[in-house]
Amino acid sequence: MKICSLLPSGTEILFALGLGEQIVGVSDLCNYPPEAGSKHVVSRSKIDVDVLTSDQVEEMIQQLLSTGESPYDLDNDWILNNPPDVVLTQDLCFFCEVDAGQVQEAVEGMAEPPNVLVLQPGTVQQIFDTIAQIGDACGAADASVNLVQGLRNRVEFITQRLRGIKYRPKVFSLEGINPIVIGGHWIPDLLQLAGGRQEMFPPGSPAVRPNWEEICGWAPEKLYIDLCSSDLTRNRREIPWLAGQPGWEDIPAVQNGEVYLLDHVYFSNPGPRIVDGLEILAQLTHPEQFSGYIRPNTVLKLDVDAAHACSPGDIGACFRPFPA
């Protein structure tokens, strides 16, 4: 079987199911596991978030929206000349990856069109359903059952450990700065499963652009910043804009040094590592209950004393590796 995965999460799932050798094409954002880098790149993003600031990315997005142009280049000729049996695509976000409509146009008219799986999970449970869907379509149903069961066991350990916990801190997650974007879909689910209280957006909600005053009004006790498609270096570059907003210093999370920068790879992609993200959030939300989940170079924590002595423009330098 020949499989073309145009999603980082799809590629991750395929490798976890032991189907890596059957992958013939990927997107340029499919970088996990490292073996994905050896696959032929079928789609490329027109927006390079590694070199652009958030406001520059937003400007490009608005330009694309105004013209109706896709933010991705899809190699239609390659697909026609190397027809896959299965194509994984998505219909959640126009800017996250090539969407289903663009893929359907590419395969339209093929003598034997591939099975196009449109993946659009909105909760942790639906991510597990997606793994089963891929397993069924790609001849790895048994492997998908085993993978999902192992992931469920880890989730169950977290929820059982938190059963009976009376204090659940008010939490909030941001996946975009300038403009502000809340982490939607499975992120609210993760926050609740990790023992946090976030009542503004229920699990499965789409990504939303709230105003800053709403976040200040919620007064989160813990603030998680997991900017989409951003590593810790880019998070440091973007955080000064947020620290310059009125009311920043009045947020309880800021006052208590409970602001965390998180590597997006455990939160942006709805694949197996989403459970790693849950474990990270559980340790950050309830450190009295959990430890050992946070890998090196995954989380940075605000040093509140250093922050008091620096300007908003230098706030990125006030975050320290966590755990120390």
Secondary structure, DSSP 8 states (H G I E B T S, - for coil): --EEE-SHHHHHHHHHTT-GGGEEEEETT--SSGGGGGSEEEEEES--TTTS-HHHHHHHHHHHHHHT--SEEE-HHHHHHS--SEEEEESS-TTTS-BHHHHHHHHTT-SS--EEEEE---SHHHHHHHHHHHHHHTT-HHHHHHHHHHHHHHHHHHHHHHTT-----BEEEEEETTTTEE--THHHHHHHHTT-B--SS-TT-------HHHHHHH--SEEEE--TT--HHHHHHHHHHHHTSTTGGGSHHHHTT-EEEE-GGGTSS-STTHHHHHHHHHHHH-TTT--S---TTSEEEE-HHHHHTS-GGGGGGGEEEE--
